[in-house]
Structures are given as structure tokens and as C-alpha cells.
Amino acid sequence: MAKTKSKIHSNKLQQKLRRNVGRAIADFAMIEAGDKVMVCLSGGKDSYAMLELLLSLKRKAPVDFDLIAVNLDQKQPGFPERVLPRYLDGLGIEYHVVEQDTYSVVKRVVPEGKTMCGACSRFRRGILYSFASNHGVTKIALGHHRDDIIETLFLNMFFGSRLKAMPPKLLSDDGRNVVIRPLAYCREADIEAYAEARAYPIIPCQLCGSQDNLQRVQIKKVLATWEREQPGRLENIFRSLQSVSPSHLADTKLFDFHALSGGGDAAKIGADAWLLGGDRKVS
């Protein structure tokens, strides 16, 4: 009886997650006919779920596309090298394990006690982008979910003074790769429950997982508190990213405030004139 209930719960979670992934793909035109999608598989719950959901959607998708799984073995001490290949062999999907010792480099260049995630992600991104370009990949799928996007929004506001999050679809800085985030509409709690039900062979990150002072961890705690106090608050925050009013912010590059001068000469008066309080008047 317990197993039956567990299976029903797992099926409901899968349907919910599949629906959210399908909606995100449609809303942002993430996958097109003939695409070769590289699924970045880290060994964490999010990337396992993303791969399984994309494989499930591929069977009934309205367009034909290919999937390949790619893992970056960063040579962390004690990394279980056979876990992912064994899992992927069971799926029968094309996969590649790219071996690069970024662990030693990160440990060498990042001062003791400092956050390693930034340097680690830059190295990882560069290697994966190069692999994609060399293997005819048209889309790179990353396993960031709704909560990651919200956390990034507040990280950029609190620590970077920028109103910026993770877009569901992005052209890389070098212009060669399109990055997609199929889990953009998925709650982390749902993914976590599904991963537990599916018993994925999770591989923890030993490089930075023990750094409890990470800014993202602080933000996650704040958001969790808000959600407990007022359930649904995180969903409202995410929806706000899809309902932006540039005229109600304060970015002069995003909205032409000078055009609201009412036909006067305000646009002709530079900032220096106002700051210096000069005698010259605009007639």
C-alpha cells in the first residue's frame, strides 16, 4: 500500500514537472526542430531531473531534436568516477565525460576562506562552452530552477547593486552558444521530492558545499523564512520578473525619462548645470 502511494505521488510530481518544463520550453522557444541539446549533468538532483524530464518530453515532442549528456569531471578528491557512466549506460543515451583538473586550479587561485563558486563556475562554463562549439551543439541546458533564479535576483540586488536574475534563455557572451534553463518554472521543493522518489545516485560537491558562509546560502535562508511566513511569496516574486514596468524603475538607459519633459527644455540641461548650480538659464 505504501509503495502504491509513493508511486502515485511520484507520477503526480513527474506530471507537474513535465508540464512546467514543457511550458517553459514553449514560452521561451528553448528547443527548435533539429536542435542538438547538451544536457549538463553534474550529479546533483536538478540535472538528473532535467535529463529525465527532457528524455520523457522528447518522445512526444512536436519537433525532432537530439539530446546528449555531458559531465565535467573536475578531479575533485574522492569523486566517484563510475556513478554517472553507470547511470547513463542504463538510459542508453549518448554521453561524454570531459576530464579537466579545475579543482587544483581553483584551490590554488582562490584565497583560503574565500568563496570558490565564482571561479569554479567560470572554469566550468568555459570548458563546457568549448565542448559545445566543437561538437555541433545548438543549445546548452542547465539545471537552474525557479528558486535559483529568485536567489540570483536578490544576490545581484544585495551584493551587486543590479536588478538582474538568471534568464530562462541566454546568448553567451561570446555569441557562440545559446543557454537554456528548462526547469525555470519548477520549484526546488518539487524537484527535491521527485529526486528522492526516483532515488537518483546524487554526487555531492565537495569543493564548496561545506562553505556555510556563501552569500547564496544567506539569501536562501531569508527567502525560506519569507515563504514560511507568507506561502506563495516566492511565486509572486518570480511572476514579477515576467511583469516589468521600466517606466517605474530608475534606469535612464532602459526608459527615456527626458521624453517626459512636457515639451520644455529639461532635456537640454545637463547634470553638471544642476549640480554646479550655474547662473545660466535656459530661455
N, C-alpha and C positions, 0 to 999 in steps of 0.2 A: 504493500500500500504506500509506504514512504517513498519507494523508488518510483512508483507511478506518479505521485505528486511532484517529485523532483523533476521528472521528465516533462511533465506538463508545464511546470514553471520555466524550465529551460527552453521549451518550444515557444512559450509566450515571449520570453526575453529575446529569443532569436528573431521572432516576427517583428517585434518592436524595433530592434536594432537594424534589421534589414530594411524596414520601412524608412527609418531615419537616414540610413546610408543612401538608399535609392532617391530620397527626396533631395538630399544634398547634392548628389551627382547631377540630378536634373536641374536644380536651381542654379548651379554654377557651371553647367556644361563641363563637368570634370572629365568625362570619358566620351570619346567620339569613335566612330567606325574606323577600324584599322589601327587603333592605338595599341602600343606596347607599354603596358603599365608595370613599372618596377615597384614592388611592394617591399619597403624597407622593414626587415624583420629583426628586431633587437633581442627577442626572447622575453619581452615583457607582455603583460596581459593585453595591452592596447593593440600591439602589432599582430599578435596571434588572432585576436578577434577580427581585426581589419582584414587579414588574409582570408580567414574562413568566410566572412560575410561577402567579400568580393568574389570568391570562388562560387558561393551559392548564387549570387546575383548574375554571374556570368552565364549560368546555364539557361536563364530565361531572359537575358538582356535583349533589348530591342536592336542592338548593334553588336557586331562581332569585334572582339578585342582580345588581346593576349595578356597573360599575367606571368611574371617571373618574380621569384622571391630572392632577395639579396640580403645577406647578413655580413656585417663588418666585424671581423674578429680582431679586436684591438689589443690582443695579447695581454689581457689582464691576468694576473696570477690566479691560478685555480679555475680559469674559465673552462667549463665543461664542453669541450670541442665537439663531442658526438651527439649532444642533446638535439640541436636543431637539425643536423642532417638526418638523424633517425626519424624525427617527426616529419620532416619534409618528404623523405622517401615514402612514408606512409600515405602522403597526399598525392603522390605521383605528379608533382608539379616541377617545372624547370626551376632550378635554384642555383645560386652561386654563393660561395663563402669567400669574401675578399679579406686577405690577411695583411694587416698593416699595424706595426707596433706603435700606435699613437699613445699607448699607456705610458711608456717610458718618457716620451717627449713631453707629455702633459705634466708628469711628475717632476720633470727637470725644469720646465719653464715657469710653472706656477708656484709662487712662494708658499711656504708652509703655512697652513691655516686659511689660505685664500680659497674661494670657490673655484672649482675646477670645471664646472659645467660649460662655461662660456668657451674656454679654449678647446675642450673636448668636442663640443658640438661643431666648432669651426673646422677642426681637422676632419671630423666625420663627414660633414657636409661636402667639403672639397673632394674627398675621396669618392663619395657616392655620386656626386655630380659628374666627375670624370668618367666613372664606370658607365653611367647612363649615356653619356655622349659617345662613348666608344662601342656601345652595344645596341645602338638604334632605338633606345628607349625614348618614348614621346611624353610620358607622364611619370612623375615620381610620387608615389603615395606614401605619406607619413601618417603615423597613428595618433596624431593630436586630436583630442576630443573637445567637447563643449567647455568643460571645466578648465582645460589648458588654455583655451582662447580667452576666457574670462580672467584667469590668473595673469596672463600676459598683459591684458589691458591695464590691470591695476599695478603690475610691476613697472610698466612704462610710465604710468602717471606718478607713482610714488617715488620711484628711483631714477627715472629718466626724463621727467618733465615733458612727456609726449603723450598725446592721445592716439594710441596705436595698439592694435592687437595682432592676432595671427589671422590672416585671411584664409578662407577655405580654398582659394586658388591663387597661385602666385607665379609670376615670371621671375626666375632667378636673376640676380644682379648682372651676371654675365650674358643674360639674354638667350642662353642655350637650353635651359630646362624649364619645364612647367611643373610646379609642385602642387599637388592636390592633397586635401585632408578630408577623406570620405567620412570620418567619424565626427565631423564638425557639429552635427546636430545630436550627438549621442552623449548622454550623461555618464560620468565616470562611474557612478554607483551601479548603473545597469551593466556596464562593461565588466566591472569587478565581479558582480554576481554571476554573469554569464561565464566568465573565465573560470570561476570556481566550479560551476556546474559542469563545464567541459573538461576540467582537470588538466589545463594546459601545463606543460613542463616549464614553469617560469624560471628564468635565469636572472637573478638579482644583479644590479650594477654595483660592483664592489669598489669602483673608483671614487664615486662621490655620494653614494647612497647613505653613508654614515655622517655626512656633513649636516648636522641638525640646524646650523645657523644659516642655511640657504635662504635667500630672500623669498624664493618661491614657497618655501615651507611656511614662512611667516604669513604670506598672503593667503595661502591655503587655509590656515587656521582661522584667519579673520573671516574669510568667506564661509567657512563651515559654521562659525558662530552666527553669522547673519542668517544663514539658511535655517538653522535650528530655531532662531527667534522668530523668523517670518518665512515659513516654507513658500517656495515659489519666487523668492527674491532673485536667485541666480538666473532663473529663466527670464525674468524681466530685464535683468542686466544684459543677457545675451540678445534679447529681442531689440534692445536699444541700439545695438550695433547695426541692426538692419533698418533702423528708422532714424536716420541722422538729419539734423536741420543745420546746415552750415551757417545760415544767417543768424543762428542763436548761439554760435560759439564765438571765438575771438581770433580766428586765423585770417589775417588780411590777404594771405595768398590763396585761401580757399573761397573767400567771399569778398566781392568788391564793395566795401563799406563806403568808399568815396563816392560811389554812384548814388548813395542815399543822401546827397548834399542838398536836395531840394532845388536844384538848378542854380545854386550860388557858386561861390568861388572857393569853397573849402578845399577842393581837390588841388588847387594851385598853391596852397600854403603848406610848405614843408614842415617836417618835425622840428628842424632847427629853429625856425621862426617862433614856434610856440615855446620851445624850451628856453630860448635866449630872451624871449620877451622883447623883441626889437620894436623900434618905433614905426617901421614901415607898415603901412596899412594897405590892404588890397581894396581898391576902389571898385 
